[in-house]
Amino acid sequence: MVAGRFNHNPSGGETCHSIHRKDTENHEVQNLAVPKNLSDPLLIEWVKSAHNPIMTPVNGIDPFFYRDPTTAWQGPNKRWRVIVGSQTDGHGTAILYTSEDFVNWTRSESPLHSSNRTGMWECPDFYPDHYVIGHYDPKTDIYVVNTDFMDSALQLRYDYGKFYASKTFLDSGKKRRVLWAWIEETDSESDDIEKGWSGLRYKHNMRGFCFFLFLFKSFPRTVSIGKSGEQLAQWPIKEIEKLRSEEVNIHDKELKGGSVLEVVGITGSQAEWSQNQASVEGLLGPFGLLVLASKDLTEQTAIFFRIFRSHSKYVVLMSSLRDEVEKTTYGAFVDVDPSSETVSLRSLTSALTNMSASGLRKPSGCQRPKLQIDHSIVESFGGEGVACITARVYPKLATDKEAHLYAFNNGTQSVKISKLSAWSMKEAQFFQYRKEESHFSNYDE
């Protein structure tokens, strides 16, 4: 079993890759590998270090929950730091290690952070933003938490749906941090067998070594601090817009209570939409979009807002006629004042759409909701990305060209859509740079 992070040592000019695998006792350990040929721009071949393992689960660390190291970083004293996800005494833990040479690592006396209300912490990430809000002192390696994600009234999360084992990388050229995650499966084993796959991953056997390639994760997202300074905001990266093809726009359209409007002219199974500046008088909702919907609406997935006092509750409802497929309602409160701000949504399915709803009176801001759906995946971004929900949906009727997109308003008050934009999405293109199969040199068969 292999996982890890790529690191570059600018001082020594050596590129390293920290991985984890299971030892002969099936315990998880941390190993090290280096490129065989640094002049290779794709770093195809790697060689294991003779010093392995460089970190082992001792002194109370559960040897079956010890994996997913972060990208290493250097502090003011030039020592390397890295965090390993773990579980100690049943508590989720981020274990901190330091090293001068990237080979000999010392475990910190106390973890960087831990929680007795969670189990194993998969794929911890540590970079200069804050979501478990606090302050890190690089001189002492002490992290002081101001607001834990379990204590926040908003229950701070990257995503409130199927968003698992996320990792980020720094795009220094465009000065942005990009986030990926695995969209996991939770439906029945029998349905997985019928589909022929599970978890958007591919099992690959190479030279006697079996591992999983995650061929498709979530759409890549940028991560930044939201306007409030207390929440992270996520947004699909700009490059996704290159996949847009057919476009449909709706302007100044009133949706009366109980009405439905079909958005025609795009392929609803692979689309992006964005709804913008829908204004109302009085309380409203639920209103939003029906995606992956059949023509007669007997099958549909609803992404909608409903205003509760000074908050918008943003919920994705999964719907499918297939037996034994999980049907779940996901919800998250968006910290928006509808009397002065725009309620917005962007969603992706593989046809792209955007929709926003402006405040009840005197809209002064624009909070765009985005939704992205990719055949079986619906990714939604509410309140300019401060509330994100990813759902797995397996419709039986609303597939391919039979998938339709609708705007709806089930409230008693009318909703005015100032602008709704929708795009069909082209398939992403993959370019093969080399024919050689990448592998680890000198791997123990």
N, C-alpha and C positions, 0 to 999 in steps of 0.2 A: 504494500500500500504506500503510495507516494503522494506527498503534497508539500508545498513550501513556497518560498518567496525568492525572487531574484534580487541580488544585491551587487553593487559595484563599489569597490574599494579605491577611491581616487588617490589615496596616499601611496598605496603599494602598487597601483596599476593592475591589480589582479581582480578578476571578476569571480564572484562566488555564488553558489546557490545552496541554500539551506533546505533540506528535505526531511521528511520523516518516513519511516518504514517500520515494520514490525520485526523484532529480533526472533531468535530461535524459540523463545518462550512465548511468542505472540504478544510481547510487550511493545508499546510504541516508544520509539527513541528518535532523537534528532541527529541526522547525519549531514555530511557536507560533500559537495561535488564541485569541481572546477571545469571550465571548458577545456577541451583538448586542443582546440585551435582558436586563439583569440582573434585571429585575422578573419575568421568566418563571420560575416555579418549576421547570420542566423543562429550561430552557436549550436550547430546540429549535434556534435558529439561531446559527451561529458565523461569525466573520469572521477571515480570515487576517491575521497581522501583516505590516506592511510591512518588518520587519527580517529576515524569513526568508531563508535558513536561519540559525538561531541557533547551531547546532553542526554541524561538518562532520568527516568522517573524514580527518584528516591525521596526518602524522608517525608512520607505521608502523601506523595503524589500517586494518584490512581494510575497504574501502568496501562490501563485500557482507555484512559481519557487524557491523552498527552500529545497534542498535535497542532498543526496549522500555525507555524511561526509567522510573525509579522515581518515586514521589511525592516531590516536593521537600520539604526541611525546612530550618529555620533553626538556625544555631549561635549561640553566645553573642555573637558579633560581628554578629549580625543578617544575615549573608550567607546567601543561599540555597545549598543543596547539592542535587545530583541525580546519580544514577548511571545510566550507559548500559551495556547489555550489549554485549560486543564480543569480538573475537578478535584478538590481536596475536601475530605470529610463530607462529600455530597454537595459541596458549595461550588458554584461557578467561580473560576479564578483565572486571572491574567498574571502568569508568573514572569518576573523580570530577570533577565540574565545580562551580564556585562562581560566584555572581553577586550583585550588589547590587540590580539592578533587574529581574531575571527576563528581561532581553533580551540583555545582554552577558555571555557566559559565558567563564570561564577554566578551562582544563584543568589539573588537578593534575599536579605533576611526576611522581608515581608513582600507579599505580592503587590503589584502596582495597584490592583483593585480586585475586589471580590464581592460576592453577594450570597447570603444564605437563603435567598428566595428563588434561586435558579439552580439548575444543574450544570452540566458541562457547557463551557463556552466555546462554541465552534467558531473558527476563523476570526479571532479578535483582530481589530485593526486599531492603529494608533497613529494619528497624524495631527498637525496643528489646525484643528477645528474643535468644536466641542458639542457633544450631545449628551453624554453623561457629563453635565455641565460642571466644570471645575477648573483648577489651575495646576499645571505641572511645572515643578522646579527642576530644570535639567542638571543643576549642580548637586542636588541631594537625591534625585530620582524619587521624589515624593509627589504623589498625585492627590490633591485635596479636592474632594467632591462637594460641590455646592448643592446640586440637585440631582439625585439619582434618577435614572429613567423609570424605576419602579415607584418613586415617590412623587413624580410630577403629576399634576392634575390632568395633563394631556397624555400621560402614558407614552413618553417619548420613544418612538421607534422609527427606523428607516422606513418600514413598510408594515401595513396592518393586515396583509394577506399572506400569500405563499411566496416568501422572500427569504432565502436560507443561505447561510455560509457565504456572506458577501465579502468582497475584498475591493480595495481601491488601489489606484496607482496615480502618480503625479505626472500629468502631461505638462512638462516644464515649458515646451514650446508655445503652448496656448495658455499657460498659466491657469490651469484648472485641474481639479481632482475628479477622476472618473471612477464610478462605482459599478460593479457587476455583482450579480447574485445568481444562485441556482434556484430555479423555480421547481419546488419539489412536488411529488405525487402523494396524494393521500386517499385515492379511491381504492377499490377492492383489488385483490390479486387476480381474481377472475377477469376483471375488466382490463387489467394490465396485459393479461395473456391474450385477450381478444384484440387489443390495440397492437400487440407485438412489441411494445417497448414501454419503458417506465422512467420517469425522472429526467427526460431530455439528456440522457447520457448514452455513450456508446462503449461497449465492452470490447477491449482490444487485447489480443494475445500476441506477444512479441518475444521471441527467443525464450519461451517458457515463462515469461513474466506477464501476468494479467493485471491490467489497470483500466480505469475508466477515463474516457475523454468526454468532457462536458462540451458537446458540440454546439449547444445553443442554450444560453442562459437568458437573463433578462436583457432588455434593451440597455445599452450603456447609458448611464446618467451622470450629469455633473452634480457635484455636492458643494454647497456653499451655506453660509449663515443666512437665515431668513431675515426679513426686515425687522422683526421684533428683537433680534439678537439672542433669542432664547430657544429657537428651533432651527434645525437644519432644513434646507430647501433642496429638492432634487428636481432635475429637469432633463428630459431626453437630450442627448448631445445633438449639436447642430447638424452633424453629418447625416443623421437619419432623414433630414428633409430632402436629401438627394434621391431618396427612394420614392418620393412623391411622383404620381403621374396624373391621372384624371382628377380634376378639381371641381368641386361644387360649392357655391356660396349662397347663403340665404341672408337677406338683409331686412331689418325692420318688420319682422313677422310676429304677429300676436298669436299666442297659444292660449285659447280659452280653457277654463277649467274642464278637465275630463277629455281633452282633445289629444290627438296623436297626429304627427306630421312625418311622413316618410321622406327621407333624404335620398333622392334617386340620382343615378348617374355614376355611382362608385360600386366597387366590389366590397360588400360588407364583411367578408370573412378576413380581409386583409386591408385594414384601413387606419387612418388617423383622423381624429376630429378635434375641433376646438370651438367651444361655444363662448361667445363674448357678449357682455353687456346686455343681459336680459333683465329688464326693469319690471317691477310689480308695485301694486298698491296693497298694503296690508300684509298679513301673514301668507306664506306660500309653501307649496310643496305637498308631496314630493314632486319634483320636476327634474328632468335630465334627459338621458338617452337610453334607448333600448338597442343593444348591439347583439350581433349574432342571433337575430330574430327571424322567425319564419314569417311568411307572407301574411298568414292569418293570426299571427301573434300568439299561437298556442305554445310556442317555445321562444324564450327570450332571456336575455341577461340585462338587468337594469342597473345603470349607474346614475345615481340621483342625489339631489340635495333636498333636505327638508329643514326649514328654519325653526329652531326651538329657542324662543326668546332672543338672546344676543349671540347665539351660536348656530352654525350650520352643521348638521350631521350628515356626513358624506358616507354613503353606504354602497357597496357593490353586492348585488344579489345574483348568485349563480343559479342557473336554471337549465335543466336538461331532462329529456324524456327517457334517457338511457337508464336502465336498472342498475343499481349498486354504484352509481357514480355520485360522489359526494356533492351535496347541494348545501352550500353554506352562505350565510349572510355576514359580510364583513362591514365594520363601521368604525369611523374615527371622527372626532369633533375637530372642526376647522376653526381656528381662533380668528374669526372674522366678525365685525360688527356690520350687519346687513343694512343698517340705517345710513352708513356713510361709505361703505366699501363695496367693491364689485365681488360677487361670488363667481368663481370661474372653475372650469374643469377642462383638462386635456386628457384624451384617452387614445390608446393605441391597441389595435387588434391585428393588424397587418394591412388594413386600409386605414388611413389616419384622419382624425377629426378633432376639432377644437371648439369649445363652447364656454361662454362666460355669462354670468348673470349679475347685473349691476345691483347696487343697493336699493333699498326701498325709497330713499330720498337722497338727493344731492350726492350722487356717487363721486367720491374724491380719489379713488384708487382703482386699480385693475388687477384682480386676482384671477388669473386665467386657469381654468381647469383643463387638463389634458388627459386624454384616454388613448392608450395604444393596445391594439388587439392583434395577435399573431396566430390566427387559426384557432389554437386551443388556449391562448393566453390573452388576458385583458389586463393592461397596465394603465392605471389611472392616477392623475396628479391633480389634487385639489388645492385651492388657495395658493396658487403659484408654487406648488410643489411641497408645501409644508405637511400635507397629508397625502400619503401615497398608498394605493392598494393594488396588489397583484393577485389575480384569480386564475384558476385553471377551469376551463369550460369545455365540455365535450358535447355539443349539440348533435342531435340525431337528424333533425330536419333542416336546420339553418346552417348548411354547409356550402362551401364554395360559392357558386353563383346564386344559390338559394338563400344566402345570408343577407338580411336586409338591415338597414339602419333607420331608426326613428327618433325624433324628439318628442317628448311627451310631457304633459302637465296633468297630474292627478289632484292638484289643489283646487280650492274653490275660487281663487283669484286668478285672473289672467296673467300670463307671463309674456313680456315682449322681448323677443330675441333681436338685439341690434345687429349681430352678425354671427353666423354659424358657418364655419369652413370645414370641408371634408375632402380627403384625398384618398384615392386608391394608392396602394404601395406596390412598387416593383420588388421582385425578389433580389436579395443581396447577392452580389457577385463575389466569388472566392477565387483568388489567384494563386496558382501553384508556382512557387519560386524554384523549387528543386524537386527532383524525382526521388532523391535518397530518402530513406526512412530514418527519422531521427531515433537515436537510441543512446543508452548509457554504455560506455565502454567498460569492459572488465566487470560486468554485472554478474553476481553469483547466480548461476543457473539454478 
